[in-house]
Amino acid sequence: MLIRCPWCGERDQSEFTYGGDAAAMRPADPDAISREAWVDHIYLRANPKGPHAELWQHSAGCRAWIKVVRDTTTHEVLATGGPHDALAPDATGETA
């Protein structure tokens, strides 16, 4: 699988480390939630089918964090950008 780093260009997936779901938000007040809520937040994740936004670190390159929209069924990378970019892939796989 090839992933396009916005700063280094297209690279092999082996240069990247998966960082998790890009939509998962840490609780605003961690001290105010129960232990069970923490367990749910950390361990219970959806397993989406189709396009999904993920965070990856270019750990063997520039070390930057990037957002990747990847089809979890085919592993096709549909779009990449900075971690805070709103990505909407078009037919070419480039961001709009």
C-alpha positions as CSV (number, residue, x, y, z in Angstrom):
1,M,0.0,0.0,0.0
2,L,1.4,3.4,-0.9
3,I,0.5,6.5,1.2
4,R,1.1,10.1,0.0
5,C,2.8,12.2,2.7
6,P,1.8,15.8,2.1
7,W,5.5,16.8,2.8
8,C,7.5,13.9,1.4
9,G,5.4,12.5,-1.4
10,E,4.3,9.0,-2.1
11,R,5.9,6.4,0.2
12,D,5.4,2.7,1.1
13,Q,3.2,1.9,4.0
14,S,6.1,0.4,5.9
15,E,7.4,4.0,6.5
16,F,4.2,4.8,8.5
17,T,2.8,3.8,11.9
18,Y,-1.0,3.6,12.3
19,G,-2.3,6.0,14.9
20,G,-6.0,5.2,15.1
21,D,-9.4,6.6,14.1
22,A,-9.2,10.3,13.1
23,A,-12.7,11.0,14.4
24,A,-12.1,9.6,18.0
25,M,-12.1,12.5,20.4
26,R,-10.6,12.3,23.9
27,P,-13.1,13.2,26.6
28,A,-13.1,16.9,27.5
29,D,-12.8,16.2,31.2
30,P,-11.0,12.9,31.7
31,D,-11.4,13.1,35.5
32,A,-15.2,13.3,35.2
33,I,-15.8,10.0,33.4
34,S,-16.1,6.6,34.9
35,R,-13.6,3.8,34.5
36,E,-16.1,1.9,32.3
37,A,-16.4,5.0,30.0
38,W,-12.5,5.0,29.7
39,V,-12.5,1.3,28.8
40,D,-15.1,2.0,26.1
41,H,-13.2,5.0,24.8
42,I,-9.9,3.1,24.6
43,Y,-10.8,-0.4,23.6
44,L,-14.3,-0.5,22.0
45,R,-14.0,0.8,18.5
46,A,-16.2,0.6,15.4
47,N,-14.9,-1.5,12.6
48,P,-16.2,0.5,9.6
49,K,-16.5,-0.9,6.1
50,G,-15.6,1.5,3.3
51,P,-14.0,4.9,3.4
52,H,-12.7,5.8,6.8
53,A,-10.4,8.7,8.1
54,E,-7.4,7.5,10.0
55,L,-4.3,9.1,11.6
56,W,-0.8,7.8,10.5
57,Q,2.6,9.0,11.5
58,H,5.4,9.1,8.9
59,S,7.7,7.5,11.4
60,A,10.5,6.5,9.0
61,G,10.4,9.8,7.2
62,C,9.5,13.4,8.3
63,R,7.8,12.1,11.5
64,A,4.7,14.2,10.8
65,W,1.2,13.1,11.6
66,I,-1.1,12.9,8.6
67,K,-4.8,12.1,8.0
68,V,-5.5,9.3,5.5
69,V,-8.9,8.5,4.1
70,R,-8.6,4.8,3.3
71,D,-11.2,2.3,2.0
72,T,-11.0,-0.4,4.7
73,T,-12.4,-3.0,2.3
74,T,-9.9,-2.6,-0.6
75,H,-7.1,-0.7,1.4
76,E,-7.1,1.9,-1.4
77,V,-5.9,5.3,-0.1
78,L,-8.5,7.9,-1.3
79,A,-7.0,11.1,0.1
80,T,-4.3,12.3,2.5
81,G,-3.6,15.6,4.2
82,G,-2.6,17.3,7.4
83,P,-4.1,16.0,10.6
84,H,-6.6,18.9,10.8
85,D,-7.5,19.0,7.1
86,A,-11.1,18.2,6.0
87,L,-10.6,15.6,3.4
88,A,-13.2,15.0,0.6
89,P,-11.7,12.6,-2.0
90,D,-12.8,13.0,-5.6
91,A,-12.6,10.5,-8.4
92,T,-8.9,10.9,-8.8
93,G,-8.0,10.4,-5.1
94,E,-6.8,13.9,-4.7
95,T,-8.4,16.2,-2.1
96,A,-10.9,18.7,-3.4
